[in-house]
Amino acid sequence: MIPMVDLKTQYHQLKAEIDTAVMDVLENTQFILGPNVKALEQETAEYLGVPHAIGCASGTDALHLALAAAGIGPGDEVITTAFTFIATAEAIAYVGATPVFVDIDPQTYNIDPDKVEAAITPKTRAVLPVHLFGQPARMDRLKALCDQHKLLLIEDCAQSFGADVGGTQTGAIGALGCFSFFPSKNLGCYGDGGLITTRSDEYAKRILSLRNHGSEVRYHHDVIGYNSRLDEMQAAILRVKLRHIDEFNTQRRRVAHRYNELLADTGIVTPHEDGHGRHVFHQYTLLSERRDEIMKALQAQQIACAVYYPIPLHRQKAFGDTLSHVQLPVTDEVAARCFSLPIYPEMPDEHIVTVTNVIRNAIA
């Protein structure tokens, strides 16, 4: 069997480092907001090039706390993409704001800046792009739009840890950046975890309070907050993996480019790298009119594959009452044809060849 991601192989490669880190936490018995959380925050801030990086319980919470800290709430609109995991829009709904979905670029599948500009209204408070599948969105154009219209730019970096735009990391470009450490991410822990980045001292202060029951001083609660603290054990694991993230991403790019080479003459649309930013290939996503046929052939050979995302957010029942009128033709077309292949840093070349041979036979 060839899995979508092989966490066991990665664990065994890092076993000595990870086991030592976990045992140290158990010996120290500081499990909530302990020294590893603080150290991880400092180390990720340094890596990402921001003054503040704040751990939280999940990538969804990172989005929620970022929006709350920015003061976005009822009556506000946040422009985002419908071609993403629901957490992006859930977080907007959590604070009482309205997600405004716009269409995507047909090559990168990221939010289309032209559509963003057309969707801006007097109620618009923020733009929330997703660096989908590890390809940075067009941050130069989006930042210019936000600056022009005095809007907040908040980055969903759940799939892009280590991706950069001209040497600046994703998460360090907008007012706030939101990361997920879900196990399958480029930088993943062994449970849930998230991170929020910002250059603003004020936003950082609010987030630190919000993630810990609205408290800055123990038993003093100035606002209604949340219980969204990054677990100490997960922080210890992430500190180990952070030391290897550049190599992980380099190897993901190796796998992706090998796929590109072996699928070049098949008529299947392989992932586009626009040269604007460094793609770190959280997913390797293709387009084909024969998607279902190809996936059936892969599954018959015990090769994992998946569709990210089969039902765009504007067509989800959760948003159906208010957004059923929204028309996003590129999003719908991509969702109908996209599928993703296994990709992980440790993937051997023979597995890449096997996967592509099955695909070639399926469409022959």
C-alpha positions in Angstrom: 0.0 0.0 0.0 1.1 3.6 -0.7 -0.4 6.0 1.8 -1.2 9.7 1.2 1.3 10.5 4.0 3.6 8.2 5.9 3.9 9.5 9.5 5.3 6.3 10.8 8.4 6.4 8.6 9.0 10.0 9.6 8.6 9.2 13.2 11.1 6.3 13.0 13.6 8.7 11.3 13.3 11.2 14.2 12.5 8.6 16.9 15.5 9.3 19.1 15.0 13.1 19.1 11.2 12.9 19.6 11.3 10.2 22.3 13.8 12.3 24.2 11.7 15.4 23.9 8.6 13.6 25.0 10.3 11.9 28.0 11.7 15.3 29.1 8.1 16.7 29.2 7.0 13.7 31.3 9.9 14.1 33.7 9.4 17.9 34.1 5.6 17.5 34.5 4.8 21.0 33.1 2.0 20.1 30.7 0.2 23.4 30.2 2.0 26.5 28.8 5.3 25.1 29.8 8.9 25.8 28.6 8.5 24.0 25.3 5.5 26.2 24.3 7.5 29.3 25.1 10.6 28.0 23.2 8.6 26.9 20.2 7.0 30.3 20.0 10.4 32.0 20.0 11.9 29.5 17.5 8.9 29.8 15.0 9.0 33.6 15.3 12.6 33.6 14.4 12.1 31.1 11.6 9.2 33.0 10.1 10.7 36.4 10.6 8.1 38.0 12.9 8.2 39.4 16.4 5.3 37.4 17.7 4.3 33.8 17.3 1.7 32.5 19.7 0.7 28.8 20.0 -2.9 27.8 20.3 -5.0 24.6 20.3 -5.6 24.2 16.5 -5.4 25.8 13.1 -9.2 26.6 13.4 -8.6 28.4 16.7 -5.7 30.3 15.1 -8.1 31.7 12.6 -10.8 32.4 15.2 -8.5 34.1 17.6 -6.8 36.2 14.9 -10.2 37.5 13.7 -11.4 38.2 17.3 -8.1 39.9 18.2 -8.5 42.1 15.1 -12.0 43.2 16.3 -13.9 41.7 13.4 -17.5 40.9 14.3 -21.2 41.3 13.4 -21.9 43.5 10.4 -18.4 43.0 9.0 -17.6 41.2 5.8 -14.4 39.1 5.2 -13.5 38.2 1.6 -12.2 34.7 1.2 -12.1 31.6 -1.0 -14.7 28.8 -1.2 -12.1 26.4 -2.4 -10.6 25.5 1.0 -11.4 23.5 4.1 -14.4 24.8 6.0 -12.3 26.1 9.0 -11.4 29.2 7.0 -15.1 30.3 6.8 -16.1 28.8 10.1 -13.8 31.1 11.9 -15.4 34.1 10.2 -18.8 32.9 11.2 -17.6 32.3 14.8 -17.0 36.0 15.3 -20.4 36.9 13.8 -19.0 38.3 10.5 -20.0 37.3 7.0 -17.8 35.3 4.7 -17.8 36.7 1.1 -16.7 34.0 -1.3 -15.0 35.0 -4.6 -13.6 32.8 -7.4 -10.1 31.4 -7.7 -7.3 31.6 -10.2 -7.7 28.7 -12.7 -4.0 27.8 -12.5 -3.0 28.1 -8.8 -6.5 27.6 -7.3 -5.7 30.4 -5.0 -8.1 33.4 -4.5 -8.2 35.7 -7.6 -7.2 39.3 -6.7 -9.3 40.7 -9.5 -12.4 39.1 -7.9 -11.4 40.3 -4.5 -11.3 43.9 -5.7 -14.7 43.6 -7.3 -16.2 42.2 -4.1 -15.1 45.1 -1.8 -18.0 46.9 -0.1 -18.3 49.5 2.7 -18.8 46.5 5.0 -15.5 44.8 4.1 -13.1 44.7 7.0 -10.6 42.0 5.9 -9.3 39.8 3.1 -8.4 36.2 4.1 -6.5 34.3 1.4 -5.5 30.7 1.8 -2.0 29.6 0.6 -3.7 26.5 -0.9 -1.8 23.2 -1.2 1.4 25.1 -0.2 1.4 27.6 -3.1 1.5 31.2 -1.8 -1.3 33.4 -2.9 -0.6 36.6 -4.8 0.3 38.5 -1.7 1.8 41.5 -3.6 -1.5 42.3 -5.3 -3.7 41.4 -2.2 -1.5 43.6 0.1 -1.8 46.5 -2.4 -5.5 46.2 -2.4 -5.8 46.0 1.3 -3.5 49.0 1.8 -5.5 51.0 -0.8 -8.9 50.2 0.8 -7.6 50.2 4.5 -8.5 46.5 5.0 -6.8 43.9 7.2 -4.9 41.1 5.4 -5.1 37.9 7.4 -3.2 34.8 6.0 -4.5 31.3 6.3 -1.2 29.4 6.3 -2.5 26.0 7.4 -0.9 24.4 4.3 2.1 26.6 3.8 4.6 26.4 6.6 8.0 27.2 5.1 6.6 28.7 1.9 7.9 32.1 1.1 7.4 35.0 -1.2 10.7 36.7 -2.3 12.3 35.5 0.9 9.5 36.6 3.2 7.7 33.7 4.8 3.9 33.2 4.5 2.5 34.4 7.8 4.8 37.4 7.9 3.2 39.4 5.1 -0.3 40.2 6.4 -1.4 41.7 9.7 -1.9 38.2 11.1 -0.9 34.7 10.0 -2.7 31.5 11.0 -1.0 28.1 11.0 -2.2 24.5 11.6 -0.1 21.7 13.1 -2.5 18.9 12.2 -0.4 15.7 11.9 -0.4 15.6 8.1 0.8 19.2 7.6 4.3 20.0 6.4 5.1 20.8 10.0 2.7 18.6 12.0 2.4 17.4 15.6 0.8 14.2 16.9 -2.5 15.8 17.7 -4.1 19.2 17.2 -2.1 22.4 17.4 -2.0 25.9 15.8 0.0 29.1 15.7 -0.8 32.8 15.1 1.9 35.3 13.9 1.8 39.0 13.9 4.0 42.1 13.9 1.5 44.0 16.1 2.3 44.2 19.8 -1.4 45.0 20.5 -2.8 42.0 18.6 -0.2 39.7 20.3 -1.4 40.9 23.7 -5.0 40.3 22.9 -4.3 36.8 21.5 -2.3 35.8 24.6 -5.3 36.8 26.7 -8.0 35.3 24.5 -6.3 31.9 24.2 -6.2 31.6 28.1 -9.7 32.4 29.2 -9.3 36.2 28.7 -6.7 36.3 31.4 -3.3 38.1 31.6 -2.9 37.7 35.3 -4.1 34.5 37.0 -7.7 34.6 38.1 -8.2 38.0 36.6 -10.4 37.9 33.5 -10.7 41.1 31.6 -12.6 39.7 28.6 -14.4 36.5 27.8 -11.8 34.3 26.3 -11.3 30.7 25.3 -9.3 27.6 26.3 -7.0 27.4 23.3 -3.6 26.6 24.7 -1.0 24.6 22.7 -0.2 21.4 24.5 3.3 21.2 25.9 3.8 17.7 24.6 2.9 18.8 21.1 5.2 21.8 21.4 8.1 19.5 22.3 7.5 17.4 19.2 7.1 20.4 17.0 10.4 21.8 18.2 12.1 18.6 16.9 10.4 18.7 13.6 11.0 22.4 13.1 14.7 21.7 12.9 14.0 19.6 9.8 11.3 21.6 8.1 13.5 23.0 5.2 14.6 19.5 4.4 11.0 18.2 4.6 9.9 20.9 2.1 12.8 20.3 -0.2 11.9 16.6 -0.4 8.3 17.4 -1.0 9.4 19.5 -4.0 11.5 16.6 -5.2 8.5 14.3 -5.2 6.3 16.9 -6.9 8.8 17.6 -9.7 9.3 13.9 -10.3 5.5 13.5 -10.6 5.5 16.4 -13.1 8.2 14.7 -15.2 6.5 11.3 -15.3 3.0 12.8 -16.1 4.2 15.4 -18.6 2.7 13.8 -21.7 -0.5 12.4 -20.3 -2.8 15.4 -20.8 -3.4 15.6 -17.0 -3.0 19.1 -15.6 -0.2 19.0 -13.1 0.3 21.7 -10.3 1.2 25.1 -11.5 4.1 27.1 -9.9 3.6 30.7 -10.8 7.1 31.8 -9.7 5.5 34.4 -7.3 6.3 32.3 -4.3 8.0 29.0 -3.3 5.5 26.2 -3.4 6.0 23.6 -0.6 3.5 21.1 -1.9 1.3 20.2 1.1 -0.8 18.5 -1.5 0.0 17.4 -5.1 -3.2 18.2 -6.9 -4.1 17.4 -10.5 -7.0 18.1 -12.9 -8.5 15.5 -15.2 -11.8 14.8 -16.9 -11.2 11.2 -16.1 -10.6 11.7 -12.4 -13.0 9.0 -11.1 -11.6 6.4 -13.5 -8.0 7.2 -12.4 -8.9 7.2 -8.7 -10.6 3.8 -9.1 -7.5 2.4 -10.7 -5.3 3.7 -8.0 -7.5 2.4 -5.2 -7.5 -1.0 -6.9 -3.8 -1.1 -6.5 -4.0 0.1 -2.8 -2.6 3.5 -3.7 -4.2 6.3 -1.7 -5.7 9.3 -3.4 -8.2 12.0 -2.4 -10.3 14.9 -3.6 -9.5 18.3 -1.9 -12.2 19.7 -2.0 -15.2 18.0 -3.6 -17.9 20.4 -2.3 -16.8 24.1 -2.3 -17.9 26.1 0.7 -20.5 28.1 -1.2 -22.3 24.8 -1.9 -22.1 23.5 1.7 -25.4 23.1 3.5 -24.0 25.2 6.4 -23.9 28.3 4.2 -26.7 27.3 1.9 -29.4 29.6 3.3 -27.4 32.7 2.6 -25.0 31.9 -0.2 -27.0 29.6 -2.5 -27.0 32.5 -5.1 -23.2 32.7 -5.3 -21.8 31.8 -8.7 -18.1 30.7 -8.7 -17.6 28.9 -12.1 -13.9 28.3 -11.8 -14.2 27.0 -8.3 -17.0 24.6 -9.4 -15.0 23.4 -12.4 -11.8 22.7 -10.5 -13.7 20.9 -7.7 -15.3 18.6 -10.4 -11.9 17.6 -11.8 -9.3 17.8 -9.1 -7.7 14.9 -7.2 -4.5 14.5 -5.1 -1.8 11.9 -5.1 0.4 10.7 -2.2 3.1 13.1 -1.3 5.4 13.2 1.7 9.1 13.9 2.2 10.2 10.3 2.7 8.4 9.0 -0.5 10.8 6.8 -2.4 11.2 7.2 -6.2 9.9 3.7 -6.9 6.6 4.6 -5.3 6.3 7.7 -7.5 7.0 5.5 -10.5 4.4 3.0 -9.4 1.8 5.7 -8.9 2.3 7.2 -12.3 2.4 3.9 -14.1 -1.0 3.0 -12.7 -2.3 6.4 -13.9 -0.8 6.0 -17.4 -2.3 2.5 -17.7 -5.7 3.8 -16.5 -5.9 6.4 -19.3 -4.2 4.4 -22.0 
